[in-house]
Amino acid sequence: MATEVDSIYKLKRNQLKRNILNRKSLIKMKEHKELIAALISGITILFAWMFESHLTSTAFVFLHLLAFIIGGYAKAKEGITETITNKELNVEMLMIFAAIGSAIIGYWTEGAILIFIFALSGALETYTLNKSNKEISSLMNLQPEEAIIVKNGVEKKVPVDTLQVKDTVLIRAGERIPADGKISKGTTSVDESAITGESLPVEKTHSEEVYAGTVALNGTITIEITKPANETLFQKIIELVQQAKDEKSPSQLFIERFEGTYVKIVLAVVFLMMFLPYLLFNWTLSESIYRAMILLVVASPCALVASIMPATLSAISSSAKNGVLFKGGVHVENLSHIKAVAFDKTGTLTNGKPVVTEAFYKEKDNQNQTLKIVAAIEKYSTHPLAQSIVQFTKEKGLDELASEVLDMKTISGNGISAVVDGDHWKIGKADFVGKEDAMSFLHGVANNLAKEGKTIVFAKKNNEITAVFALKDTIRKDAKNAIALLKKHGITTVMLTGDNELTAKIIAKEAGIDSYIANCLPEEKVTHVKQLREKYKNVSMVGDGINDAPALASANVGIAMGEGTDVAMETADVVLMKNDLTKITEAMAISTKMNKIIKQNVFFSLSIILILILSNFFQLLDLPLGVIGHEGSTILVILNGLRLLK
């Protein structure tokens, strides 16, 4: 079964790579063809204009027809194909009609210039698409095709697609890591910029995670594969970015729906203008037709259509490079409207792993020996609290633990007992070791620790309490900064947690959260998110676990941590690949900037269209200026959208 899944994945990945490379090649080819065609068209027009007095009328017309065909072929083909497919007229068809109309009334040069500038703006838009797809194709090139697998001390080069979980892989200095895993041997500095956006190398040592596509800068390491090839962080990034490219924002969808209706209205008005001014305002018929052709040019919504997509794609691409993955333009657009952010606690605001914050011993002179024995017993337990005490012991430099642990028993939900050097030990809750003795130990120190929201673990040797450990899930380093930044921007912060009231209160205060809701079950989180939406209208939910998925789906914008569960990442609209909560405000800033640029583009393009239409009606505008004004505005809005790539 595993072999079959691997084969399917290999085919899928290879197909994905071929599709991306083919798309990249096609876009590159299209970009170059459109640009070359536009330039040849422009040179032909320039030649005809410069040598007009030396050319026969037939040669003059022929050169312009040549410019029409070379410069307009790509857009004409695109317009006709889309019209037939969608059964809806589009901007490209308006340009074709305008150019043909200009030629019919004898304005060959103006019609050819219209085609030239339209082709040039088309090449620029294709360049934008190519630029925005660069992250996907560059990511695909980052993952090695082969890896060195080590089995029974023998090194063998194998395809990356054949790697399995638990396989041991060797990576030398300067090589790219082929799959997600944990370091089993060696130390290195890893360049994770392609994955997390972090520019500085990260020191990695034993048991620390490394990701596919990153680079081991120095030192040879051996890693144990922890994820199948189709579930790596690297693969998720590719899929999420690709998904984002294909999803359109509400503004873009509105423009596309609006385009077909608008084109029909323009054509109807142009038809009326060919005759009504002649009949009503004593214009000559040639003047009416001429003004109708100018109207056909200047009323085309090319700039309006180009106002949104380049800016959206630029914002998605820029965010991807910074470690924030949007799953579509709709989410980039919505993020800047958020008025409140709800946070899960464990794994989102906190690290999700309890650590020993304090330890108290009955015999201070013998505390290291006590700690060694406790850790020796706890290392056989899989409970998170037990592992935290073992880690605490290692951090103290006490690597040599008690050698022999006998008669070990785990009492579910209470603790663990064992015999070490003839002494009977119990480690666990107060009730397990004897509540009265536990709570009176060292003048009731456990009561004070409990009031601070800490989890208490007692160690009892024979009939005496010998130690008490206080454990706590610590706040993430970036959480406080992220909360402060959100509040600075006037955004309300709320914590939703399944923890008790006391723990929730302490964590919320430490993180700087405005309010909290404790004892939340997963289904209750959804209810609270809906209530927040009623109060604040636009709400974001940030989480990392399976239990957060329903709430992520219920929010206006769901944000998942990159180290979270697959379910959370698939449900969310935005993924923080670097697990840095401060990236939320950066993403909001990009969203705000994108929406601002789109508004600028829409206002500018509509204003230009209105000014050109009015100037034409009052006979203040000729065709050449109409062409330059219309197509120039299209190029300007595309360039304005490209600013987000910086």
ABEGO torsion letter per residue (X at the ends): XAAAAAAAAAAAAAAAAAAAAAAAAAAAAAAAAAAAAAAAAAAAAAAAAAAAAABBAAAAAAAAAAAAAAAAAAAAAAAAAAAAAAGBBBAAAAAAAAAAAAAAAGBAAAAAAAAAAAAAAAAAAAAAAAAAAAAAAAAAAABBABBBBBBGGBBBBBBAAABBBGBBBBBBBGBBBABBBBBABEBBBBBAAAAAGBABBBBBBBGBBBBBGBBBABEBBBBBBABBAAABAAAAAAAAAAAAAABBBAAAAAAAAAAAAAAAAAAAAAAAAAAAAAAAAGBBAAAAAAAAAAAAAAABAAAAAAAAAAAAAAAAAAAAAAGBBBAEAAAAAAAAABABBBBBABGAABAGBBBBABBBBABAAAAAAAAAAAAAAAAABABAAAAAAAAAAAAAGBABBBABBBGBBBBBGAEBBBBBGGBBBBBEBAAAAEAAAAAABGGGAAAAAAAAGBBBBBBBBEABBABBBBBBBBBBAAAAAAAAAAAAAGBBBBBBBABBAAAAAAAAAAAGBABBBBGBBAAAAAAAAAAAAAAAGBBBBBBABAAAAAAAAABABBBBBAABBAAAAAABABBBAAGBAAAAAAAAAAAAAAAAAAAAAAAAAAAAAAAAAAAAAAGABBAAAAAAAAAAAAAAAAAAAAAAAX
